[in-house]
Amino acid sequence: MSEVCEQQEVVSQVEKALYQLYQDPNPDNRREAEKWLISLQQSPLAWTMCWQLMQQESVEVQNFGALLLHNKISKSWNELPKEQYETLRVELIKAVAQFSGGAKVVLTRLCVALVCLAFHCIPDQWPNALVSMIQSVQSAAASLPNSNAMAAVLQLLTVIPEEFDSTSTTHIASRRAVLNKEIRFSLGSVLALLEEVLGSTQPNVVKITAMKCCSSWVQFGLPLPQISNLLDFLLRSLVDPELLPYACDVLTDLVAHQDSFKSVPACVHACLLNLS
């Protein structure tokens, strides 16, 4: 049997197993399906099958393919030769761009996988990884039809702090100081992008996502004098009933953070003068 036929056979088995897992009323069939899917996740075959699965029409199958890739990067990184790091990075950036206009569940899983890969490669295999990652996804998505570069970038920005928080319980925990340094290095680029979104004519749903990103990034320290434009946008958003609760959340987080506290009075006063 050719490699193509073997891969198609595995795709068919995945489709059947997912159906049994989520829709089969027989508990024995569900247990067998789950057992088989877990075994596939643990197999080296998952490194190649994930791409085939993500090309299928079913969102459920696409998402399982993205899950396979994330699990391999997260739990089986040592299986991958160093000379394949760059190829995987390029292909994963393409996949994030490809799904930026598709199902959000798949996009989110791919963004998590890309951030996990970056955390493995920082700093030696991927210098300035986070800034490079954001720029690369923007560029890749902009060149594709039916893509949404902003959706992909904002999803990445949302995922980065979440994945950093989760590293405390993973094998990457020993590298938290290195990752924290890289994240702080990227703050300027992240803030510039968030300011661009909040100061634009993007719909409120996009601005709400940007505000949620802001709240996630506060933990890394955003000195208020350096974010006066962002603060101005947030204060102006208080007059919009739809944006009000999210703007309040970000402002509360900013004021409460120890790195911001000392500069609150002067900076807020300046922004309030701009609103008058």
C-alpha positions, 0 to 999 in steps of 0.5 A, a space after each residue: 500500500 502506498 504512503 498516500 493510501 495509508 494516510 487516507 486510511 488513517 484519515 478515515 479511521 480518525 473520522 470514524 473514531 471521532 464520530 464514535 467518540 461524540 455520537 455513538 450511544 454505545 459506551 464500549 465503542 466510545 471507550 475504544 474510539 478514545 483509546 485509539 485516538 490517544 494512541 495516535 496522539 502518542 505515535 510519531 505518525 502524528 507529526 505528519 498525519 496532523 497536516 492531512 487532517 487539517 486539510 479535511 472539510 470537517 471542522 471536527 477533523 481539522 481541530 483534531 489535526 491541530 490538537 495532534 500537532 499541539 500535543 506533539 510540540 508540547 509533549 514530544 518535542 524531543 522526537 523532532 530533530 533540530 534541523 526540522 525546527 525551522 520547517 515546522 515553524 514556517 509550516 505552522 505560521 502558514 497554517 495559522 494564516 490559512 485558518 485565520 478566516 476559518 473556524 476559531 476553535 482550529 485557529 486558537 489551537 494552532 496559535 497555542 501550538 505556534 506559541 508552544 513552539 516559540 517557547 521551545 525555541 527561545 532564544 537560540 533557535 528563534 531570536 526575537 521569536 514573539 515579535 517575529 511570529 506576530 509579523 510573520 503571521 500578519 504578512 502570511 495572512 495578508 497574502 491569502 484570500 479569505 484570511 483575517 490577519 487581525 483575527 490571527 494576530 489578536 488570537 496569538 496575543 491572547 494566547 501568549 500570556 495564557 501559555 506563559 502562565 501554564 508553563 509553571 506546570 510543564 517541563 518548560 517551567 525551568 525556562 520561565 525567566 528566559 521567556 519572561 525576558 523575551 515577552 517583556 522585549 516584545 511589549 513595545 510591538 504588542 502595545 503599538 499593535 493594540 493602540 492601532 486596533 483601539 484607535 481604528 475604525 475596527 468593529 467593537 467585537 475586534 476592539 473587545 478582543 484587543 481589550 481582553 489582550 490588554 488585560 492579559 498583558 498587564 501582568 508583565 508590567 505596563 508603566 502608565 507613562 509609556 501607554 498614554 495613548 492606550 490609556 486615552 483610547 480606554 478612557 474614551 471607550 467608557 462612553 460606549 455602552 458595549 465597550 464600557 465593561 471591557 475598558 473598565 476591566 483593563 483600567 482596573 487591572 492597570 491601576 492595580 498592578 504594582 508596576 503602574 501604581 506610582 505613576 497613576 495620578 499624573 498619567 490619568 490626570 493628563 489623559 482626563 485633560 485630553 478628554 475634556 
